[in-house]
Amino acid sequence: MTGPRVLSLGTGVQSTALLLLSAKGGIPKFDAAVFADTGWEPDAVYRHLDRIVREVAEPAGIPVLRVSSGNIRADALDPAKRFASMPLFIQNPDGTGGIARRQCIVNRTIFRSLVTALLLVTKEREVELRQRLLEGQGAVPRVGAVLETGGQHPPYMVLDRFGDEVEAVTQFLRELAVGDASPLTCRSYAYGLLRWFRLLWVLGVWWECATEAEVAVLVGWLRSAANPQRRRSVGTPEPGAVNLRTGKASLRAGYAPRTINHALSVVSGFYAHHAHYGRGPVVNPVPVSPQRRRALAHRSPLEPRPVFGRARLRQKVADRPPRSIPDALWDELFDAMGCERDRALLDFFVSSGARASELLGVGLEDVDWAGRRIYVVSKGTRLREAVPASPQAFLRLAAYLDEAGLPEPGQPLWRTRRGPARPLSYAALRRVVQRANDRLGTNWTIHDARHTAAARMANGGQLTLAEVQAILRHSDIQTTGRYLTARIEELFDKLAEHYARPRPAAHYPVGYDQADVEAVFGV
């Protein structure tokens, strides 16, 4: 265990530079800084000290201790003092030079004891802070930001609390972008690393010194802290409550297990990248599962997925089957749409199985009216692929274009209805579905439409599983096979028929007396 890191802050060039490097993460953070006030410093020194404390030390959480035992000049000239507290060069009676006797050993020992006691209190507060974060009671300041670079390698970068670029994150995101990761992946990883660095800034740990202990604090905080994206208005259901009409539970108040596992994957990949270049800690702070690595090392995609233990800190994710919208509730949702645009969108969702981001990016030149198909940019391959849709969807689309007019060349097909024509965003489409949910008392999402399309195709009896896989553009047929399940609504209907069926009557061979049958069988 290493001792506390204390900076002797003389307010000169070297000590000021060390304080700036520590505050900005260039070197490990100091536990404290000490300014020994002689009482005889120039006014410029005190002004400079006040400035670096206000603008550098306090925002970085580095306490600056000002200690003094009086005015050093007055102390040296005090005739009542036996020894001076500072080195005084004198001239002896014989003309030779010398130095007066000093009494600083006792002062230094007392000062060191006081600083040690203060740092012990600081360490106890750090332990308390970690415990509060683990319980979700401590707050992680929302400092720093993710900024678009305007380039491709990388498309995003992370800024620290001072507005400076975090170079370590930029290097990692650049490698992701060069490795053909999509811009959305880079954006997701940038926000994941911003969350990680915010925690490190609170704990006062340099990223190269992070251990599994800091990762455990991150997981504990994500498990127990409130998710700012889960803010609920008055009258909304409680987190995790089940909607009686849809059978779907509302989102939990905190972060989902998949989100926590994604955060661990982001941090693990960040440190694996820097370890390849000889930077960062020797051991990746995110633990791994040796059983999982061995199980997936030589696995064929045609083989069933092996069972293996989770790595430490990884969350258990429930393997729930995809939920589709029953036909009766789908008709209600369709009727709740207030315009031809929204009805056309729902028709395309349920007949093509396209994702929301894919369908919202379709332009007029991507519509093949004669072939009854549209061309979308697939999420995984990022290639433009043809997706068939129903004739009813194209009729709805024609009605929408007849009402709203044709878009400009190169512009998306779906546009806003109020104000100047703008491309319809995912947030605006989600709000359309939310308004319909408020009227119907449901909690459907946009992606439920894709689940509904997949379930209808897979269980309709007209398409093979391989054909459904091609339409949905799944990379693994096992993903498509998840939709070959009995729908809950169908089970309820069959169980209702089962409960309503009368009990079969017992029949006995002819020739037995009824009284004997009742005596033997009790009927």
C-alpha positions as CSV (number, residue, x, y, z in Angstrom):
1,M,0.0,0.0,0.0
2,T,1.5,3.4,-1.0
3,G,1.4,6.5,1.2
4,P,-0.5,9.7,0.5
5,R,0.6,11.8,-2.5
6,V,1.2,15.4,-1.2
7,L,2.5,18.2,-3.4
8,S,4.7,20.9,-1.8
9,L,3.1,23.9,-3.5
10,G,5.6,26.7,-3.6
11,T,3.6,28.5,-6.3
12,G,6.6,28.6,-8.6
13,V,6.7,27.3,-12.1
14,Q,7.5,23.7,-11.3
15,S,4.9,23.1,-8.5
16,T,2.2,25.0,-10.4
17,A,2.9,22.8,-13.5
18,L,2.6,19.7,-11.3
19,L,-0.7,20.9,-9.9
20,L,-2.1,21.5,-13.4
21,L,-1.0,18.1,-14.7
22,S,-2.6,16.4,-11.7
23,A,-5.8,18.3,-12.1
24,K,-6.1,17.6,-15.8
25,G,-5.2,13.9,-15.4
26,G,-1.7,14.1,-16.9
27,I,-0.3,12.5,-13.8
28,P,-1.9,10.7,-10.9
29,K,-4.0,13.0,-8.7
30,F,-2.5,14.4,-5.5
31,D,-4.3,13.7,-2.3
32,A,-3.4,17.2,-1.1
33,A,-1.2,20.2,-1.7
34,V,0.6,22.2,1.1
35,F,1.6,25.8,0.9
36,A,4.0,26.8,3.6
37,D,3.3,30.5,4.2
38,T,6.4,32.3,5.6
39,G,4.4,35.4,6.2
40,W,7.0,37.4,4.2
41,E,6.0,36.5,0.6
42,P,5.5,39.1,-2.1
43,D,1.9,40.1,-2.9
44,A,2.2,38.5,-6.4
45,V,2.7,35.1,-4.7
46,Y,-0.5,35.3,-2.7
47,R,-2.5,36.5,-5.7
48,H,-1.1,33.6,-7.8
49,L,-2.0,31.1,-5.0
50,D,-5.6,32.3,-4.7
51,R,-6.0,32.0,-8.5
52,I,-4.7,28.4,-8.8
53,V,-6.7,27.3,-5.8
54,R,-9.9,28.8,-7.3
55,E,-9.4,27.8,-10.9
56,V,-7.4,24.5,-10.6
57,A,-7.3,22.8,-7.3
58,E,-10.9,23.2,-6.1
59,P,-12.6,22.1,-9.4
60,A,-10.3,19.0,-9.4
61,G,-11.0,18.2,-5.7
62,I,-7.4,18.7,-4.5
63,P,-7.4,20.3,-1.0
64,V,-4.8,23.0,-0.6
65,L,-3.5,23.4,3.0
66,R,-2.1,26.7,4.0
67,V,0.2,26.3,7.0
68,S,2.2,29.0,8.8
69,S,4.0,29.4,12.1
70,G,4.3,33.2,11.9
71,N,6.4,35.7,10.0
72,I,9.7,34.2,9.2
73,R,11.5,37.6,9.2
74,A,10.1,38.7,12.5
75,D,11.0,35.3,13.9
76,A,14.6,35.5,12.8
77,L,15.1,39.0,14.3
78,D,13.3,38.2,17.6
79,P,16.0,38.5,20.4
80,A,13.9,36.3,22.6
81,K,14.4,33.3,20.3
82,R,17.3,31.1,21.1
83,F,17.5,29.6,17.6
84,A,16.3,30.9,14.2
85,S,13.7,29.0,12.3
86,M,15.2,29.8,8.9
87,P,18.8,29.5,7.6
88,L,20.6,32.8,8.4
89,F,24.1,33.2,6.8
90,I,26.3,35.3,9.1
91,Q,29.8,36.6,9.3
92,N,31.9,35.3,12.2
93,P,34.1,37.7,14.3
94,D,37.2,36.4,12.6
95,G,35.8,37.3,9.2
96,T,34.8,33.8,8.0
97,G,31.3,32.9,6.8
98,G,28.9,30.7,8.6
99,I,25.2,29.8,9.3
100,A,23.2,30.4,12.4
101,R,21.8,27.5,14.4
102,R,18.3,26.4,13.5
103,Q,15.4,24.8,15.3
104,C,13.3,23.2,12.6
105,I,13.3,19.5,13.4
106,V,10.5,19.7,16.0
107,N,8.4,22.0,13.8
108,R,8.8,19.6,10.8
109,T,7.8,16.6,12.9
110,I,4.7,18.3,14.3
111,F,3.7,19.5,10.8
112,R,4.2,16.0,9.4
113,S,2.0,14.5,12.1
114,L,-0.8,17.0,11.4
115,V,-0.7,16.4,7.6
116,T,-0.8,12.7,8.1
117,A,-3.8,12.9,10.4
118,L,-5.6,15.1,7.8
119,L,-4.8,12.7,5.0
120,L,-6.2,9.8,7.1
121,V,-9.4,11.7,7.4
122,T,-9.3,12.3,3.6
123,K,-8.8,8.5,3.0
124,E,-11.8,7.7,5.2
125,R,-13.9,10.2,3.2
126,E,-12.8,8.4,0.0
127,V,-13.8,5.0,1.4
128,E,-17.2,6.6,2.4
129,L,-17.6,8.1,-1.1
130,R,-17.0,4.7,-2.7
131,Q,-19.5,3.1,-0.4
132,R,-22.1,5.8,-1.2
133,L,-21.6,5.3,-4.9
134,L,-22.0,1.6,-4.6
135,E,-25.3,2.1,-2.9
136,G,-26.4,4.7,-5.5
137,Q,-26.5,7.5,-2.9
138,G,-23.6,9.5,-4.2
139,A,-23.9,11.6,-7.3
140,V,-21.5,11.5,-10.3
141,P,-21.3,15.1,-11.7
142,R,-22.4,15.3,-15.3
143,V,-19.2,17.0,-16.5
144,G,-17.5,16.6,-19.8
145,A,-19.2,16.0,-23.1
146,V,-19.2,13.9,-26.3
147,L,-18.6,16.1,-29.3
148,E,-18.8,15.4,-33.1
149,T,-15.4,15.9,-34.8
150,G,-16.8,16.4,-38.3
151,G,-14.4,13.7,-39.5
152,Q,-14.5,10.0,-39.9
153,H,-11.6,8.7,-37.8
154,P,-13.0,9.2,-35.3
155,P,-16.4,10.7,-35.8
156,Y,-16.7,11.6,-32.0
157,M,-14.4,12.6,-29.2
158,V,-14.8,13.0,-25.5
159,L,-14.1,16.3,-23.7
160,D,-13.1,16.5,-20.0
161,R,-14.5,18.8,-17.4
162,F,-12.2,21.6,-18.6
163,G,-13.3,21.3,-22.2
164,D,-10.1,19.6,-23.3
165,E,-9.9,16.5,-25.5
166,V,-9.3,13.2,-23.7
167,E,-6.6,11.9,-25.9
168,A,-6.7,8.3,-24.6
169,V,-10.3,8.0,-25.6
170,T,-9.7,9.6,-29.0
171,Q,-7.0,7.0,-29.8
172,F,-9.4,4.1,-28.9
173,L,-12.3,5.6,-30.9
174,R,-9.9,6.2,-33.9
175,E,-9.0,2.5,-34.0
176,L,-12.7,1.6,-33.8
177,A,-13.5,3.8,-36.7
178,V,-10.6,2.6,-38.8
179,G,-11.7,-1.0,-38.0
180,D,-15.0,-0.3,-39.9
181,A,-17.1,0.3,-36.8
182,S,-20.2,2.3,-37.6
183,P,-20.5,5.9,-36.4
184,L,-23.3,4.9,-34.0
185,T,-21.0,2.3,-32.4
186,C,-18.3,5.0,-31.9
187,R,-20.9,7.3,-30.4
188,S,-22.1,4.6,-28.0
189,Y,-18.6,3.8,-26.9
190,A,-17.8,7.5,-26.5
191,Y,-20.7,7.9,-24.1
192,G,-19.8,4.7,-22.2
193,L,-16.2,6.0,-21.7
194,L,-17.5,9.5,-20.7
195,R,-19.4,7.7,-17.9
196,W,-16.3,5.8,-16.9
197,F,-14.1,8.9,-16.8
198,R,-16.7,10.8,-14.8
199,L,-16.5,8.2,-12.2
200,L,-12.7,8.2,-12.2
201,W,-12.7,12.0,-11.8
202,V,-14.9,11.7,-8.8
203,L,-12.7,9.1,-7.2
204,G,-9.5,10.9,-8.1
205,V,-8.0,8.0,-9.9
206,W,-5.9,8.3,-13.0
207,W,-7.2,6.1,-15.8
208,E,-3.9,4.3,-16.1
209,C,-4.1,3.4,-12.4
210,A,-7.7,2.0,-12.4
211,T,-8.2,-1.5,-10.9
212,E,-11.1,-3.9,-10.5
213,A,-12.1,-1.9,-7.4
214,E,-13.1,1.1,-9.5
215,V,-15.0,-1.2,-12.0
216,A,-16.9,-2.6,-9.0
217,V,-17.9,0.9,-8.0
218,L,-19.1,1.6,-11.5
219,V,-21.2,-1.6,-11.6
220,G,-22.6,-0.9,-8.1
221,W,-23.5,2.7,-9.0
222,L,-25.2,1.6,-12.3
223,R,-27.2,-1.1,-10.4
224,S,-28.5,1.3,-7.8
225,A,-28.5,4.8,-9.2
226,A,-31.4,6.4,-11.0
227,N,-31.2,6.5,-14.8
228,P,-31.6,10.2,-15.9
229,Q,-33.3,8.9,-19.1
230,R,-36.0,7.3,-17.0
231,R,-37.6,10.6,-15.7
232,R,-41.3,10.0,-15.4
233,S,-44.1,12.5,-15.4
234,V,-47.1,12.5,-13.0
235,G,-49.5,9.7,-13.7
236,T,-47.1,7.3,-15.4
237,P,-46.9,3.7,-14.0
238,E,-44.4,2.8,-11.4
239,P,-41.0,1.5,-12.7
240,G,-41.3,-2.2,-13.4
241,A,-45.1,-2.3,-13.3
242,V,-46.9,-4.6,-15.7
243,N,-49.3,-3.1,-18.2
244,L,-52.5,-5.3,-17.9
245,R,-53.4,-4.7,-21.6
246,T,-50.1,-5.6,-23.2
247,G,-48.5,-7.8,-20.5
248,K,-45.3,-5.9,-20.8
249,A,-43.5,-4.4,-17.8
250,S,-42.5,-0.8,-17.9
251,L,-38.8,0.1,-17.7
252,R,-37.1,-0.1,-14.4
253,A,-35.9,3.0,-12.6
254,G,-32.2,2.3,-13.0
255,Y,-29.9,0.9,-15.6
256,A,-30.8,-2.4,-17.3
257,P,-28.5,-5.4,-16.9
258,R,-27.7,-5.3,-20.7
259,T,-26.7,-1.6,-20.3
260,I,-24.3,-2.5,-17.4
261,N,-22.8,-5.4,-19.4
262,H,-22.3,-3.0,-22.4
263,A,-20.6,-0.5,-20.1
264,L,-18.2,-3.3,-19.0
265,S,-17.5,-4.3,-22.6
266,V,-16.7,-0.7,-23.5
267,V,-14.2,-0.3,-20.6
268,S,-12.7,-3.7,-21.3
269,G,-12.1,-2.9,-24.9
270,F,-10.6,0.5,-24.0
271,Y,-8.0,-1.1,-21.8
272,A,-7.4,-3.9,-24.2
273,H,-6.6,-1.4,-26.9
274,H,-4.1,0.5,-24.7
275,A,-2.5,-2.7,-23.4
276,H,-1.7,-3.7,-26.9
277,Y,0.5,-0.5,-27.2
278,G,2.0,-1.0,-23.7
279,R,-0.1,1.7,-22.0
280,G,-2.4,1.5,-19.0
281,P,-2.4,-1.1,-16.2
282,V,-0.8,-4.5,-16.6
283,V,-4.0,-6.3,-15.9
284,N,-7.3,-5.3,-17.5
285,P,-9.5,-3.9,-14.7
286,V,-12.6,-5.6,-16.1
287,P,-12.6,-9.3,-15.2
288,V,-13.2,-12.0,-17.8
289,S,-14.6,-15.5,-17.8
290,P,-12.1,-18.2,-18.8
291,Q,-14.9,-20.7,-19.3
292,R,-16.6,-18.4,-21.8
293,R,-13.4,-17.9,-23.7
294,R,-12.8,-21.6,-23.9
295,A,-16.4,-22.4,-24.9
296,L,-16.5,-19.8,-27.7
297,A,-13.0,-20.3,-29.0
298,H,-13.8,-22.9,-31.6
299,R,-17.6,-22.8,-31.7
300,S,-19.5,-23.3,-35.0
301,P,-22.4,-20.9,-35.5
302,L,-24.5,-24.0,-36.4
303,E,-23.9,-25.6,-32.9
304,P,-26.1,-24.8,-30.0
305,R,-24.8,-22.1,-27.7
306,P,-22.8,-23.6,-24.8
307,V,-23.5,-22.9,-21.2
308,F,-20.8,-21.2,-19.3
309,G,-20.4,-19.1,-16.1
310,R,-20.6,-15.4,-16.1
311,A,-17.5,-13.3,-15.4
312,R,-17.3,-11.4,-12.2
313,L,-19.4,-8.2,-12.1
314,R,-21.4,-9.3,-15.2
315,Q,-25.1,-9.1,-14.8
316,K,-27.6,-11.9,-15.4
317,V,-29.8,-11.1,-18.4
318,A,-33.1,-12.9,-18.7
319,D,-33.6,-14.6,-22.0
320,R,-37.2,-13.5,-22.8
321,P,-38.9,-14.4,-26.0
322,P,-39.7,-11.4,-28.3
323,R,-43.2,-10.0,-27.7
324,S,-45.5,-9.2,-30.6
325,I,-48.6,-7.2,-30.7
326,P,-51.8,-9.3,-30.9
327,D,-54.1,-8.7,-33.9
328,A,-56.9,-7.0,-32.0
329,L,-54.5,-4.6,-30.2
330,W,-52.7,-4.0,-33.4
331,D,-56.0,-2.8,-35.0
332,E,-56.5,-0.5,-32.1
333,L,-53.1,1.0,-32.4
334,F,-53.5,1.4,-36.2
335,D,-56.9,3.2,-35.6
336,A,-55.2,5.5,-33.1
337,M,-52.9,6.9,-35.7
338,G,-54.0,10.4,-36.6
339,C,-52.8,10.8,-40.2
340,E,-51.9,8.9,-43.4
341,R,-48.2,9.3,-42.7
342,D,-48.4,7.4,-39.4
343,R,-50.7,4.7,-40.8
344,A,-48.4,4.2,-43.8
345,L,-45.4,3.9,-41.4
346,L,-47.2,1.2,-39.4
347,D,-48.1,-0.7,-42.5
348,F,-44.5,-0.7,-43.7
349,F,-43.3,-1.7,-40.2
350,V,-45.6,-4.7,-39.9
351,S,-45.3,-5.9,-43.5
352,S,-41.5,-5.4,-44.1
353,G,-40.1,-5.9,-40.7
354,A,-37.7,-3.0,-41.2
355,R,-36.1,-1.3,-38.3
356,A,-37.1,2.3,-37.4
357,S,-33.7,3.8,-38.3
358,E,-33.8,1.9,-41.7
359,L,-37.3,3.0,-42.6
360,L,-36.9,6.6,-41.6
361,G,-33.9,6.9,-44.0
362,V,-35.8,5.8,-47.1
363,G,-36.0,8.3,-49.9
364,L,-38.4,8.6,-52.9
365,E,-35.7,7.0,-55.1
366,D,-35.6,4.0,-52.8
367,V,-39.2,3.0,-53.5
368,D,-39.8,0.4,-56.2
369,W,-43.5,0.8,-56.9
370,A,-43.7,-1.9,-59.5
371,G,-41.7,-4.5,-57.5
372,R,-43.5,-3.6,-54.3
373,R,-40.2,-3.2,-52.3
374,I,-38.2,-0.5,-50.7
375,Y,-34.4,-0.3,-50.4
376,V,-33.0,0.4,-46.9
377,V,-29.5,0.7,-45.4
378,S,-29.2,-2.4,-43.2
379,K,-28.1,-1.8,-39.6
380,G,-25.4,-4.5,-39.5
381,T,-23.9,-4.6,-43.0
382,R,-24.6,-0.9,-43.8
383,L,-25.5,-2.0,-47.3
384,R,-28.5,-0.9,-49.3
385,E,-30.8,-4.0,-49.5
386,A,-34.3,-4.6,-50.9
387,V,-37.1,-5.3,-48.5
388,P,-40.6,-6.4,-49.7
389,A,-43.7,-4.8,-48.3
390,S,-47.5,-5.4,-48.6
391,P,-49.6,-3.7,-51.3
392,Q,-51.6,-2.1,-48.6
393,A,-48.5,-0.3,-47.4
394,F,-47.8,1.1,-50.8
395,L,-51.4,2.3,-51.1
396,R,-51.0,4.1,-47.7
397,L,-47.8,5.6,-48.9
398,A,-49.4,6.9,-52.1
399,A,-52.2,8.5,-50.0
400,Y,-49.6,10.1,-47.8
401,L,-47.6,11.5,-50.7
402,D,-50.8,12.8,-52.3
403,E,-51.6,14.6,-49.1
404,A,-48.1,16.0,-48.2
405,G,-46.5,16.3,-51.6
406,L,-43.3,14.8,-52.9
407,P,-40.1,15.4,-51.0
408,E,-37.1,17.2,-52.5
409,P,-34.5,15.0,-54.4
410,G,-32.2,13.3,-51.9
411,Q,-34.5,14.0,-48.9
412,P,-36.1,11.3,-46.7
413,L,-39.6,10.2,-47.6
414,W,-41.0,10.8,-44.1
415,R,-41.3,14.4,-43.0
416,T,-42.8,16.4,-40.1
417,R,-46.3,17.8,-40.5
418,R,-46.0,21.1,-38.6
419,G,-43.8,24.0,-39.5
420,P,-41.1,23.8,-42.3
421,A,-40.7,20.3,-43.8
422,R,-38.0,18.5,-41.9
423,P,-37.0,14.8,-41.9
424,L,-39.0,12.8,-39.3
425,S,-36.6,11.8,-36.5
426,Y,-36.7,8.8,-34.3
427,A,-37.6,10.9,-31.3
428,A,-40.6,12.4,-33.2
429,L,-41.8,8.9,-34.3
430,R,-41.5,7.6,-30.7
431,R,-43.6,10.5,-29.5
432,V,-46.3,9.5,-32.0
433,V,-46.4,6.1,-30.5
434,Q,-46.4,7.5,-27.0
435,R,-49.4,9.6,-27.7
436,A,-51.3,6.6,-29.0
437,N,-50.3,4.6,-25.9
438,D,-51.7,7.4,-23.7
439,R,-55.0,7.1,-25.4
440,L,-55.1,3.3,-25.4
441,G,-53.6,2.6,-22.0
442,T,-50.8,0.5,-23.6
443,N,-47.0,0.6,-23.6
444,W,-46.0,-0.5,-27.1
445,T,-42.7,0.6,-28.6
446,I,-41.6,1.1,-32.2
447,H,-39.5,-2.1,-32.2
448,D,-42.6,-4.1,-31.2
449,A,-43.8,-3.6,-34.8
450,R,-40.7,-5.5,-36.1
451,H,-41.4,-8.3,-33.6
452,T,-44.9,-8.5,-34.8
453,A,-43.9,-8.7,-38.4
454,A,-41.4,-11.5,-37.6
455,A,-43.9,-13.5,-35.5
456,R,-46.5,-13.3,-38.3
457,M,-44.1,-14.4,-41.0
458,A,-42.5,-17.2,-38.9
459,N,-45.8,-18.6,-37.7
460,G,-48.0,-18.0,-40.8
461,G,-47.2,-21.2,-42.5
462,Q,-46.4,-19.6,-45.9
463,L,-42.7,-18.8,-45.5
464,T,-39.8,-21.1,-44.4
465,L,-37.5,-20.0,-41.6
466,A,-34.7,-19.3,-44.1
467,E,-37.0,-17.0,-46.1
468,V,-38.0,-15.1,-43.0
469,Q,-34.3,-14.8,-42.1
470,A,-33.6,-13.3,-45.5
471,I,-36.5,-10.7,-45.2
472,L,-35.5,-9.7,-41.6
473,R,-31.8,-9.8,-42.6
474,H,-30.7,-11.7,-39.5
475,S,-27.1,-12.9,-39.6
476,D,-27.9,-16.1,-37.6
477,I,-30.9,-18.3,-38.2
478,Q,-31.1,-19.0,-34.5
479,T,-32.1,-15.4,-34.0
480,T,-35.0,-15.9,-36.4
481,G,-35.9,-19.2,-34.7
482,R,-36.7,-17.3,-31.6
483,Y,-40.0,-16.2,-33.2
484,L,-41.2,-19.8,-33.6
485,T,-42.8,-19.7,-30.2
486,A,-46.4,-19.9,-29.0
487,R,-47.8,-16.4,-28.4
488,I,-49.1,-15.8,-24.9
489,E,-52.5,-14.6,-26.3
490,E,-52.9,-17.9,-28.2
491,L,-52.1,-19.9,-25.1
492,F,-54.7,-18.0,-23.1
493,D,-57.4,-18.7,-25.7
494,K,-56.5,-22.4,-25.8
495,L,-56.5,-22.6,-22.0
496,A,-59.9,-20.9,-21.8
497,E,-61.2,-23.5,-24.2
498,H,-59.6,-26.2,-22.0
499,Y,-61.2,-24.9,-18.8
500,A,-64.6,-24.5,-20.5
501,R,-64.6,-28.1,-21.8
502,P,-66.9,-30.4,-19.7
503,R,-65.4,-33.2,-17.8
504,P,-65.7,-36.5,-19.8
505,A,-68.3,-38.9,-18.4
506,A,-67.2,-42.3,-17.2
507,H,-68.6,-45.4,-19.0
508,Y,-68.5,-48.9,-17.7
509,P,-69.2,-52.2,-19.6
510,V,-72.7,-53.4,-19.8
511,G,-73.7,-56.1,-17.4
512,Y,-72.5,-54.6,-14.1
513,D,-75.0,-53.6,-11.6
514,Q,-74.9,-49.8,-10.9
515,A,-74.9,-50.4,-7.1
516,D,-71.7,-52.6,-7.5
517,V,-70.0,-49.9,-9.6
518,E,-70.8,-47.2,-7.0
519,A,-69.5,-49.4,-4.2
520,V,-66.2,-50.2,-6.0
521,F,-65.4,-46.9,-7.7
522,G,-67.2,-44.5,-5.4
523,V,-69.3,-43.0,-8.2
